[in-house]
């Protein structure tokens, strides 16, 4: 099951994946000279989040009015047939507004929320569609979001606008305070006032203190808005995204497609190897034996020489068949487990390989086979591309996960994101809920870690 990794080694690259979906490699983040607390008031992210809060209020009021009106009307009309279509239309409208909410969250909050599965009736027709809408948990979660989000949107709007307006107004007070005595008829901002006494912020010290207080408000406001939008993120992700069951079904469908494609590719490879290798050699062997049989009475020495050559061809064909069988599933893996099987693979590598398997018991046969072929392909990659002088293979168990790590001291630069064999290997592992992590800076060393479910 050798897998061509392409020219992964020797190129600029880094880790292609991380454990549990965390991307490895460089962060790619810009390094700022100013700390985050000072950057926040002028960062684009802060203004986008504030814009989300401002836009969310009118949208939430509209959605709330629509949802409550149709839900209440449909509930009252349930005693008649009209209640069902009214309620179904209300739920469908909430799903439509959910599309707008997800677009706002995606564009302003940077929250990438997948679209839920569309409503599909088992049969064509309006009745089947209404039944599907009413039975859909996603529809009812959209309705719940429409009702719950409105009061939170009002609260977020009021708090954000108060802090934002007062913060910037106080911070810029030294710039515009002269407008008050000129056009407002008072010496400055009124801090306190009653019928007999008033306090105005009008001298340089008071103006400076006001600006400093405004600066504190201005620096704190983006973090307050960020905390408020965190609740919005949780609500959008929890109520407007696909359910865990639906997400898992999509993942399993994708994984099933990968497994089917992989199995088909393996069958084609085995057929090609048999046709081009052992089968062709056996056909030639049969022809040679036929010629030797014809020459047996006429030229015994030539017949004996041809039989000797045929004997060598038989040995070669048997070796090819053994290699092919080892590529399908080696007998040593079935009989003695990963330790012996990986040691046999390591012995065929062009560089010295240290193998250490720390397993008290054996995993499921399918997982054991995937682990074996993963290490085998990684060692073949080292032999072909790494230009290494040594490598190591470590296998151990962490709770319910089987861990594999292959390290070499080669030139590095392996990249699992460019459609190479490493990407294909990562796809195969993902089909069984496994993960592949590649850490390969240019110049080496290369460290490839695979994680598989145990399933003992």
N, C-alpha and C positions, 0 to 999 in steps of 0.2 A: 504493500500500500504506500509506496513511495510517492511523495507529493512534491511537485516542483514549487519551490518557494520564490521563484523569480530571482531577481538581482537584489534581494533584500539587504544583504550585507554590503557594506561599503558605501551606502547612500546615507544622506541626511535623514534621520528618522528618530523616533522615540517610541515610548510606550503607546500602544494603540488602544489599550483599554485599561480599566481599573476594576478592582474588586467591587462587586455589587453596583456596577454601572458607573463607577467613578473613573473618569478619563485620566489616564496617566500622562506623563510627559511634562513639558514645560507649561507653566501657567499662562504665558502669553500676556500677562497683565502689565500695564504701564506702571513705572515707578514714579511716584509723585514726590515732589519736594515738600509740599505742604501736608500736614496731617489731615486725616479724614474729617475731623471736627471743623477745620477751617475751610475745607473744600466743599463740604456738603451744601451750604446755602447757594452756591453758584453752579453746582453740578447739574448736568442735564437729567440725571436720574431723579433728583429731588424735584425738579420742575415737572417731569413727567408724572411722578406720583401725585404731586399737588394738582396737576391737570386732571388726573383720574378722579380725585376726590371731588373736584368741581363738576366734572361731567357726570359723575355717578349719581348726584342728587336728582337732577331732572329726569334722568333715565329711570332711576329707581321709583320715583313718584309716578311716572307713567306706567311702568310695569306693575307696580303695586295696585294702582287703580284698576287696571285691566284685569289682573288676576283675581282680586277680591270681588269685583263686580260680577265677572262671569262665574267664578266658583260659587258665590253666594246664590246667584240666579239659578245656576244649574242644580245646586243642591235643593233649592225650593221646588224646582220643576221636576225633581226625580219621581214624584208621585204620578207624573204623566210621562209620556214617551219623549216629550221635548227636552227633558232634563239631561238625557244621555248625550244627544248631539251638542247641546250648549256646553256641557262640561267637557266633552271631547275637544270642541273648538277652543275652549279656554286653555286646556292643557297643551294643545298644539301651539297656541299663541305663546304660551310661556316658553316652550321649547324654541320657538323662533326668536324671542327676546334673549334666550340663553346664548344663541349664536352671536348676537351683538355684545353681550357681556363678555364672552370669551375673546372676541376680537379686541375689545377695550383692554382686557387684562393682558392679552398678548402684546399689544402695541405700546401700552403705557407702563405696565408693570413688569414686562418681560417674562410673563408666566405662560409657558407653553402647555396648554391644556388640550388634550385630544378631543376630537368630536365624538359624542356618543353614537351608538348604533342607531340608524334611522328606523322609524316605525314601519314595520312590514306586517300586513295581515296575512294569515294563512291562505286566505282566498281573496280574489279580487272583489271589490265592491266597497261601498261606504260603510256598511254594517261591520264588515271584518276590520276595516281601518279604525273605526271608533272603538271596537273591542280591543284592538292592539294598543291604541293610545291609552285607554283606561287601565289596561293590565300592565303597562310599562312602568316600572319603578323609576326610570329616568324622568318620565313626565311628571310624576308626583314630586320628585326632588327639585325639579325646576319650579314647580308651584311653591314649594316650601321656601326656596331661595327668594322668589319674588316677594313673599310676605315678610321674611325675616330681614332681608337686606335693607328695606326702606328705612326703618328706624335707625339702623346703624349708619346708613348713608347720611341721614340728617345730622346725627351726632358727629360724625367725621367731618362733615362740611363745616359745621359751626366751630368746632375746636380748631380745625386747620386754618380757616379764614381769620379767626380772631388772633391766633398766634402769628400767622404770616403778616397780616396787615399791621398789627400793633408792633411787631418786631421791626419791620422795615421802617415804619413811621417814626419810631423812637430812634432807631439807628441813624436815620437821615435827618433828625431834628436840627442839627447844626446848619443844615443846608437851607431849610425852609422856615425856621423859626421867625425870621424877619417879616414873614407874611402876616403874622398875627397882629402885631401892633399897627401895621400899615393898612390892612384890610379887615381885620377881625375886631378891632377896637379893644384889644387887651394886650398886656405886656408879653405874654407867652402862654405856654400850656398851663392851665389851671390845675394845680395839684390838690388844692383844698379851697373851699369857699363857703361862707355863710353870709348872713345879713350884715355882719360887722367886720368880717376879716376874710381876706383871700390870700392865697399863696400861689405865686406864678414862678415857673421855671424860666428865668430871664437873664441870670448872670452867667458868665463863662463857666464857672464851676458847676452850676446846676445843669447847664446845657451839656457839658462834658459827661457828667454822671448819667444823664438821660440817654446820651448816645451809647455809653457803655452798657447800660441796662438793655437798650435795644439790641446791642450786639449779642448779648447773652441770649435774648429771645430769638434773634435771627439764627444763631448757631444751633439752638435747641429745636427749632421748629422742624427742620427736615427729619430729625430723628423721631419726633412726635408723629409726623405724617407717615413716616416709614412704619412705625409701630401700628398706626391705625390701618394702613393698607395691608399689613401682615394678616389682619383679621379678614380683609377682603380676599386675600390670596387663599386663605384656608377655606373660606366659604365657597369660592369659585371652584377650587380644586375638589372640595368634598361633595358639593351638591350639583355642579354643572359638568363634571367630568364623567367618563364611563365608569360603571361600577367595577369593583375588583374582579368579579366573576366574568364580566364581559371582556375586560382587559386580558384576563388569563386565557379566555377562549381564543382571542386573537393571537396571543403568543403561541398557544399550542397549535393553532392552525398553521402559523408560520413555521414553527419547529417541525411539524409533520411534513411540510413541503420540503424543508431542508433534508430531512431523513430520507424521504422518497427519492429526491434528486441524488443524494449521496449513494444510496443503494443502487440506483440505476447506473451511476457512473462506475461503481465498483464492479457490477456485472459486465458492463462493456469492457472494462479493463481486463477482467479475467478472461472474457471471450477473446479479446485481442491477443493476450499473452499466450493462450492455448493455441490460437490459430497461427500466430506468427512464430511461436517457439516450439513447444513440444510436439504439436500436431504436425507441423512441417517437417520436423526432424524424424518423427515416426514414419511419415510417408516416404521420406528418402530412405529410411532404414528398410522398409518393406521392399522398395525397389532394389536396393543393394542385395538383400537376401534372395530375391527372385533371380537376379543375375548370377549370384553365387550358386544357386541351385542348378541353373542351366549349365554352368561351367564345371560342376562337380565331377562329371564323368570325363569331360574333354580335357580340362586343365585343373587338376586337383590343387596344385600350388596356388594358382590365381584365386581359386574358390576359397582356399584357406585364408589367403591374404584379405579377401573381401569380407569373410566372416569375422576376421580379427578387427577390421575397420568398423564393421557393424557392431561388434561388441563395445568398441569405444563410443560409438554413437548412442548405444543403449545407456551407457553410464552417464553421458552428457544429458540425455533426455530425462533420466531419473533425477539428476541433480536439478534440472529446470523445474520438474514437477515438485520436488521437495521445496525449492524456493517459492514456487507459486502457492503451495499449501501453507508454507510459513507466512506468506503475505495474507492469506485468508484468515487463518487462526493457528498459531503455532502450537504443536502438541506439548511443548515444554511449559507453555503458559497454563494449559489445562491441567497438566499433571503436577507441576511444582510451584505455580504461582508467579507473581511479579518479580520476585527477587531473582530467581533463576532465569526467567525469560529476559529481563532487562540486562542481566549480566551477559547473556548470549548476544544480545543486540550490541552492547557496548564493546564486546570483543571484536566485532566486525567494523567498528569505527576506525578511521585513519589516525586518530589521535588517542592517547591514553585517556580512559574515562573511569572515574571513581563512581561506584554505584553503592548507595546506601538506602536500604528499604527498611523502614521502622514500622512494621505492621504486625499487630498481635493476631489478627484474623484477616481473612480474605474478603474483599468486597464482592458485590454481585458480579456474575460472570460478564455481563454486558459492560459494566463500568470498568472492570479489570481489562477487558479487551480494548476499550477506548483509551485507557491510560497507557497500555502497552504501545498502541499504534501512535499515540501522541508523542511519547518519548522516542519511538523509532524514527518518526519523521523529523523531529528536532535534531536527532543525532545525524541523520542523513544531511540535513541542512548544514550542520557543522562541518561534515566531511566535504561538502561541495563548495561552500561559500565563506566559511568563517576565517580560514587561514589561522586556525588556533593551534596551540601546542598542548593543550590539555582541556579537559572538561569534567564536569561532575553531574551526577543525577541523584537527587534526593526525593524520597517518597515517604510521606507520613500522613497521619490522620489527625484532624482537628474536629472534635465532636462528630457531627454527621457529614463531614466533608473530607474527601480524599485530595491531598495536596501533592503536586508534582513540581519540581524545580530543576531546570537544566541550565547550567552555567558554563560558559566557555570564555577563554581569554583572547578571543579573536579580534578582528578589526571593528566589530560593532556595526552600527548603522542599520540594523534590521528594522523594518517598518511593517506593521500589521494593518495599515490603513490604506495601502495603495493597490488593493486588489490582488496581492501576491498570495502565495501558498499559506502564509501565516494568517491572512484574512480568512481563507477557506477553512483552516484549522480552527480558528476562533468560531466560525459559523457552525462547525460540527459540534464543538463543545457546547455552544449555546443551545443546540437542539436538545440537549439532555440537562439543561439548567446548569451548564458549566461556564467557566470564565477563563479567559486567557489574558495574561498581562505580559507585555514585552517591555523590558527596560534595556535599551541598547544604544547608549550614546556613541557618537562617532569616535573611533579609537578604542572602543571596548571598555570593559567587558560586556558581554550580553547575558542577561538574566531573563529567562522565560519561565513564568510561573503559571501553572494551570490548576484550576480548582474544579472538582467534580463532586456530585452528590455521592454519598457512600452507598446507600441502598444495599446493605448487606443481606 
